[in-house]
Amino acid sequence: MSREMRFTDPGEGIHEAEVVEVLVNAGDSVQEGDSVLAVETDKATTELPAAYGGEIEQLAVAVGDRVEVGDLLLTFAGDSDEAPDESAPAAQRPDPEPEPEPARAEPEQAEPEQATPKQAQSKQGAPEQTEAQQPETRRDDGGDGASHAPKRPHKGPVPAAPSTRRLARELGVALAQVAGSGPGGRVLDADVRGASEASETADTRQAERAEAPGSPERPATTEPEQPQPERGAAKPAPAASAEPLPDFSRWGDVERVELRSVRRATAREMARAWAEIPHVMHHDRADVTALERFRRAHVDEVAAAGGKLTLTVLVLKAAAAALRVMPRFNASLDADGETIVLKHYCHIGVAVATDAGLLVPVVRDVDRKSVRELAVELAELARRARDGELSREEMQGGSFTVTNVGGIGGRLFTPIIRYPEAAILGLARAELAPVVTGDIDAPKIGARLYLPLCFAFDHRLNDGAEAARFVNRIIDSLQDPESLLLSV
């Protein structure tokens, strides 16, 4: 009987992906864990590892196909009941079949996932076991605690990303013995680290008891604490209840083109942000005449280091300085609507236009980096975005966003805040403008270079007065390059 490989839940609220590359052909032989397909999920491309080792019998998908969780991807030749290769690392072998547990009375309170039948009995009135009597949780299959780890109720590979599998191998943790906290039981990096730390703690305690056998026994506390989801984490947006479109073909020829990959993800996220965040726009402009002279004076020096000194890079420094003084724009509103999460880091996303759509790589620790470092890093991130090489991690964790359409055109626009951030700063095209100075009776006309600033903020977290002060801080920094470089 053939063995099937289906698309598993990648987590983080993603339920579908687009196949962008097929790395194998029918008849090819692969090892378990080898990459067989590449899929694009919510702006990131991920390679899917083979669920089994053996010969590819049939491919069920092709490039351009959209797959949802549970869809068949490919099949392997051979018996589905074939025993896994014991020579393979434990973290890469398919999960064992669940062993039937002896019947027992249900406890009054929910048991921890790693509780043994004896532990359950102690909660129903039997004498509580001491630490010396508790089975230890170990990281290898030969330890006493392995037989008491939670069994998975399905057959096939443990649902985990390739990076998580690699982490498990590095830490010596068997994925089959780790309880996943992700959607559908998916094992996350935090689960693997927690299992490793719990095993190390258990080993340390066992060594301490061996060195002091006469020491008094204490209640067992070896069970690892399950990682809790971050409070205020993003929840899937509710499906829109839009009315069906009319039949446009009644008035002429039409063509239906399906939204794919980046554009589909962008449409979903923008609709969610617009629906959940009360946007307010604040427009102003900054005199960047002196800043542009500074940029031109140092552009070749930065280019020699591999970077590109743009106005966007300099605005990143000005925004970081303002965020440090006014952290409520570097925050998120908790899902309960009553708590503000202030972020003590400055990771700024920068929108990059690509052939696939708009991508937003994140520049981390902007407040701690020099202009030259930012210019080099941003140039590399933009290149990777345009070449489709960004990883999912490189587009996560942003606390503020800057988007610049000035290179394309436009005097003003209204950017949409990226959920769950609190604000976004848009830059339009810088233009020379006539400026009248001097006395009303003796005016002087000159020319200055002005950069339009379009600032959108979440009105639940900040008011218009705070937004105006925030933009004023950015303007003050941009109008004085020396203070800009000294402020951060």
C-alpha positions in Angstrom: 0.0 0.0 0.0 1.3 3.5 -0.9 2.3 5.9 1.8 0.9 9.4 1.6 2.5 12.8 2.3 -0.1 15.5 3.0 0.3 19.2 3.6 0.5 19.8 7.4 -0.5 22.9 9.2 2.5 25.3 9.1 1.1 27.2 12.1 0.8 30.9 12.8 -2.7 31.0 11.3 -1.7 29.8 7.9 -3.9 27.2 6.3 -2.9 27.2 2.6 0.2 27.6 0.4 1.1 27.8 -3.3 3.5 25.2 -4.8 6.4 27.2 -6.4 8.8 24.4 -7.1 8.8 20.6 -7.4 12.2 19.2 -6.4 11.6 15.5 -7.2 10.1 13.4 -10.0 8.1 10.1 -9.9 10.6 7.3 -9.5 13.2 9.2 -7.6 14.5 7.8 -4.3 14.8 10.1 -1.3 15.8 9.9 2.3 13.4 11.0 5.0 13.9 14.7 5.6 15.1 15.5 2.1 13.4 18.5 0.5 10.8 17.5 -2.0 8.6 20.6 -2.6 8.9 24.3 -2.2 5.8 26.2 -1.2 5.1 29.9 -0.6 3.1 30.6 2.5 2.1 34.1 3.4 5.1 35.9 1.8 7.7 33.3 2.7 9.0 30.3 0.7 9.5 27.1 2.6 10.9 23.7 1.5 8.9 20.7 2.7 10.9 17.6 3.8 10.0 14.1 2.8 7.8 12.4 5.3 9.3 9.0 4.6 12.4 7.5 2.9 11.9 5.5 -0.3 10.8 5.8 -3.9 8.4 8.6 -5.1 5.4 6.8 -6.6 3.3 9.7 -7.7 3.2 13.5 -7.5 -0.3 14.9 -6.7 0.7 18.6 -7.2 2.4 20.8 -9.8 3.9 24.3 -9.8 1.2 26.9 -9.4 -1.2 24.6 -7.5 -2.7 25.9 -4.3 -2.8 23.4 -1.4 -4.7 23.5 1.9 -3.9 21.7 5.1 -4.7 18.0 4.6 -4.3 18.0 0.8 -2.3 15.2 -0.7 1.1 16.2 -2.0 2.7 13.0 -3.2 2.8 9.3 -2.4 5.7 6.9 -1.7 5.9 3.3 -2.9 5.8 0.6 -0.3 3.7 -0.6 2.6 2.4 2.1 4.9 2.8 -0.3 7.8 6.5 -0.7 7.1 8.7 -0.3 10.2 10.7 2.9 10.3 14.4 2.8 9.7 15.9 2.4 13.2 19.3 3.7 11.9 17.8 7.1 11.3 17.9 9.7 14.1 15.0 9.6 16.4 14.0 13.1 15.6 13.5 12.2 11.9 11.7 8.8 12.3 7.9 8.6 11.9 6.0 8.6 15.1 5.2 5.3 16.8 1.7 4.0 17.0 0.0 5.0 20.2 0.1 2.2 22.8 -3.2 1.4 24.5 -3.3 2.6 28.1 -4.9 0.5 30.9 -8.4 1.5 31.9 -8.4 3.8 34.9 -10.8 6.2 36.6 -10.8 9.8 35.4 -9.3 12.2 37.9 -11.3 15.1 39.1 -8.8 17.6 37.7 -7.1 17.7 34.3 -3.9 15.8 34.3 -0.7 17.2 32.8 0.2 15.7 29.4 3.1 13.7 30.8 1.3 12.3 33.9 1.7 8.5 34.3 -1.1 6.2 35.5 0.6 6.0 38.9 0.7 9.8 39.2 -3.0 10.0 38.3 -3.7 7.4 41.0 -1.9 9.5 43.6 -4.2 12.4 42.8 -7.2 10.3 43.6 -6.2 9.5 47.1 -3.1 7.3 46.9 0.0 8.6 48.8 1.8 11.3 46.8 5.1 10.1 45.2 8.3 11.7 46.1 10.9 13.0 43.7 13.0 9.9 44.1 10.0 7.7 43.1 8.9 9.8 40.1 10.1 8.5 36.7 12.6 10.9 35.1 12.0 12.6 31.8 14.9 11.9 29.5 15.8 13.2 26.1 16.7 9.8 24.5 14.4 6.9 23.8 16.4 4.7 26.2 15.6 6.7 29.3 13.0 5.8 31.9 10.8 8.7 31.1 10.5 8.1 27.4 7.8 5.4 27.8 5.7 8.0 29.7 5.9 10.8 27.1 2.7 11.7 25.4 2.0 9.4 22.4 0.7 11.0 19.2 -2.6 9.7 17.9 -1.5 9.6 14.3 1.0 7.9 12.1 3.6 9.7 10.0 6.2 12.4 10.7 5.9 14.8 13.6 4.5 18.1 12.4 7.4 20.5 12.7 9.3 22.9 10.5 12.7 21.9 9.1 14.4 24.4 11.3 12.7 22.9 14.4 13.8 19.4 13.3 17.4 20.7 13.0 17.2 22.3 16.4 15.9 19.0 17.9 18.9 17.1 16.4 21.3 19.7 17.7 19.9 19.5 21.2 19.5 15.7 21.2 15.7 15.8 21.6 13.4 13.2 20.1 10.5 15.0 18.4 8.2 12.0 18.9 8.5 12.6 22.7 7.7 16.3 22.6 4.2 17.7 23.1 3.6 20.3 20.5 1.9 23.6 21.5 1.3 24.8 18.0 -1.9 24.4 15.9 -2.8 20.8 15.4 -0.1 19.7 17.8 2.7 21.2 15.7 6.1 21.2 17.6 7.6 24.7 17.8 11.2 25.7 18.7 10.0 26.7 22.2 8.7 23.2 22.7 12.0 21.6 21.8 14.0 24.0 24.0 11.6 23.4 26.9 12.0 19.6 26.5 15.8 20.0 26.4 15.9 22.2 29.5 13.5 19.9 31.4 15.7 16.9 30.6 18.8 18.7 31.7 17.1 19.7 35.0 16.0 16.1 35.5 19.6 14.8 34.9 21.0 17.4 37.3 18.5 16.3 40.1 19.3 12.7 39.5 23.0 13.4 39.9 22.4 15.4 43.1 20.4 12.5 44.6 23.1 10.0 43.7 25.7 12.2 45.4 23.5 12.6 48.6 21.4 9.5 49.0 20.5 10.4 52.5 19.1 13.8 51.7 15.4 14.4 52.4 13.1 13.8 49.5 11.1 16.6 48.0 7.9 16.7 46.0 8.6 16.1 42.3 8.8 19.1 40.1 10.4 17.6 37.0 7.5 18.2 34.6 8.3 21.0 32.1 6.1 23.9 32.0 4.3 24.1 28.7 5.0 27.3 26.8 2.1 29.7 26.8 1.1 31.7 23.8 2.0 35.4 24.0 -0.8 37.5 25.3 -2.4 39.6 22.6 -1.1 37.3 19.8 -2.8 37.8 16.5 -6.0 35.8 16.0 -7.3 34.7 12.6 -9.4 37.4 11.0 -13.0 36.6 10.5 -14.2 35.8 7.0 -15.7 38.7 5.2 -19.4 38.4 4.6 -19.4 40.2 1.2 -22.3 40.0 -1.2 -21.7 38.0 -4.4 -20.6 40.0 -7.4 -23.0 40.7 -10.3 -22.6 38.9 -13.6 -20.2 41.3 -15.3 -20.3 39.2 -18.5 -23.7 40.7 -19.2 -22.0 43.9 -20.3 -18.9 42.5 -22.1 -16.0 40.1 -22.0 -14.4 39.4 -18.7 -11.5 37.4 -17.3 -11.2 35.9 -13.8 -7.6 35.9 -12.4 -7.1 34.1 -9.1 -5.2 36.0 -6.3 -2.0 34.1 -5.6 0.7 34.0 -3.0 1.9 37.4 -1.9 -1.1 39.3 -3.4 -3.6 37.0 -1.7 -1.8 37.3 1.7 -1.6 41.1 1.3 -5.3 41.4 0.6 -6.1 39.3 3.7 -3.8 41.3 6.0 -4.8 44.7 4.7 -8.5 43.9 5.1 -7.9 42.7 8.7 -5.8 45.8 9.6 -8.4 48.2 8.1 -11.2 46.5 9.9 -9.6 46.2 13.4 -7.4 49.4 13.6 -9.1 52.8 13.8 -6.7 54.7 11.5 -6.0 58.4 11.7 -3.7 60.2 9.2 -1.3 63.1 10.0 0.4 64.8 7.1 3.4 67.2 7.3 6.7 67.8 5.5 10.3 68.1 6.4 12.9 70.4 5.0 15.6 68.0 4.0 17.8 70.4 2.0 20.8 70.0 4.4 20.2 66.3 4.8 20.3 65.7 1.0 23.6 67.5 0.8 24.9 65.3 3.6 23.6 62.2 1.8 25.3 63.2 -1.5 28.6 63.9 0.3 28.7 60.3 1.8 26.9 58.2 -0.8 30.2 57.0 -2.4 31.7 56.1 0.9 28.7 54.0 1.9 28.6 52.4 -1.6 32.2 51.3 -1.2 31.1 49.4 2.0 28.4 47.6 0.0 25.4 49.8 1.0 23.1 52.4 -0.5 22.6 55.6 1.4 19.0 56.7 0.7 16.6 59.0 2.4 14.9 55.9 3.7 18.0 54.9 5.7 18.2 58.4 7.3 14.5 58.4 8.1 15.0 55.0 9.9 17.4 56.7 12.2 15.1 59.6 12.8 12.1 57.3 13.5 14.2 55.2 15.9 15.1 58.4 17.9 11.4 59.4 18.1 10.3 55.9 19.1 12.7 55.8 22.0 11.2 59.0 23.4 7.6 58.2 22.6 7.3 54.4 23.0 3.5 54.2 22.7 4.0 54.3 18.9 6.3 51.3 19.3 3.6 49.2 20.9 0.6 46.9 20.4 -2.8 46.8 21.9 -3.5 43.5 23.7 -6.5 41.5 22.5 -8.3 42.3 25.7 -8.4 46.0 24.6 -7.2 47.1 28.1 -3.4 46.5 28.0 -0.7 48.1 26.0 2.4 46.0 25.1 5.4 48.4 25.1 8.3 47.0 23.1 11.8 47.7 24.4 13.3 47.0 21.0 13.3 48.9 17.8 12.7 46.5 14.8 11.5 48.6 11.8 9.9 47.0 8.8 10.7 48.6 5.4 8.2 48.0 2.5 9.9 46.7 -0.7 8.1 46.5 -4.0 8.9 43.3 -5.8 7.5 41.5 -8.9 5.6 39.2 -6.6 4.1 42.0 -4.6 4.9 44.1 -1.5 7.2 42.5 1.0 8.3 44.0 4.3 11.6 42.7 5.6 12.5 43.8 9.2 15.6 45.7 10.1 16.4 44.8 13.7 17.8 47.1 16.4 17.8 50.2 14.3 18.5 52.3 17.3 21.8 50.5 17.9 23.2 50.6 14.4 25.1 53.2 12.5 23.9 54.8 9.3 26.5 52.8 7.3 25.4 49.5 8.9 21.8 50.3 8.2 22.6 51.2 4.6 24.4 47.9 4.0 21.8 45.8 5.7 18.8 47.4 4.1 20.4 47.1 0.6 20.9 43.4 1.2 17.4 42.8 2.5 15.9 44.7 -0.4 17.9 42.6 -2.8 16.8 39.3 -1.1 13.2 40.5 -1.2 13.3 41.2 -4.9 15.1 37.9 -5.6 12.6 35.9 -3.5 15.2 34.8 -0.9 13.7 36.2 2.3 12.9 33.8 5.0 9.8 34.0 7.1 11.7 35.0 10.1 13.2 38.0 8.3 9.6 39.4 7.9 8.5 38.9 11.5 8.9 40.8 14.7 8.5 44.4 13.4 7.4 47.0 15.9 7.1 49.9 13.4 7.0 50.3 9.6 8.4 52.8 7.1 7.2 52.8 3.4 8.6 55.0 0.7 6.8 55.5 -2.6 8.8 58.6 -3.5 10.9 56.7 -6.0 7.7 56.0 -8.0 5.9 59.2 -7.5 3.1 60.8 -5.5 2.9 63.8 -3.2 0.7 62.3 -0.5 -0.8 58.9 0.3 -2.5 57.1 3.2 -0.5 54.0 4.3 -2.3 51.2 6.2 -0.9 50.1 9.6 0.5 46.6 9.7 -1.4 44.6 12.3 -0.7 44.5 15.2 1.6 47.5 15.1 0.6 51.0 16.3 1.8 53.2 13.5 3.3 53.4 10.0 5.3 56.3 8.4 5.0 56.9 4.7 7.4 58.9 2.6 6.3 60.6 -0.7 8.5 62.2 -3.4 10.8 64.9 -2.1 10.5 68.1 -4.2 12.1 71.5 -4.5 9.6 74.2 -3.5 9.7 78.0 -3.4 10.0 79.4 0.1 9.4 83.0 1.0 11.5 84.3 4.0 12.4 87.6 5.4 10.2 90.5 6.5 6.7 91.0 5.2 7.8 94.3 3.6 11.1 92.8 2.2 10.4 89.2 1.3 13.1 86.9 -0.1 12.2 84.0 -2.3 14.4 80.8 -2.3 14.1 77.1 -2.9 14.2 74.3 -0.4 13.9 70.5 -0.7 10.8 69.2 1.1 10.0 65.6 2.0 6.3 64.8 2.5 5.5 62.7 5.6 2.3 60.6 5.8 1.9 59.2 9.3 -0.9 56.8 10.1 -1.5 55.8 13.8 -3.9 53.7 15.9 -6.2 56.1 17.6 -6.9 53.6 20.4 -3.3 54.0 21.6 -2.5 57.6 20.8 -4.2 60.9 20.1 -3.6 63.5 17.4 -1.6 65.7 19.7 0.9 62.9 20.4 1.1 62.1 16.7 1.9 65.7 15.8 4.7 65.7 18.5 6.0 62.4 17.2 6.2 63.7 13.6 7.7 67.0 14.8 10.6 65.0 16.4 11.2 63.3 13.1 11.2 66.6 11.3 13.6 68.2 13.7 16.0 65.3 13.3 15.8 65.3 9.5 16.3 69.1 9.3 19.5 68.9 11.3 21.8 66.0 10.1 24.3 66.6 12.9 21.6 66.2 15.6 20.3 63.2 13.7 23.6 61.3 14.0 24.1 62.3 17.6 20.5 61.5 18.7 20.7 57.7 18.2 
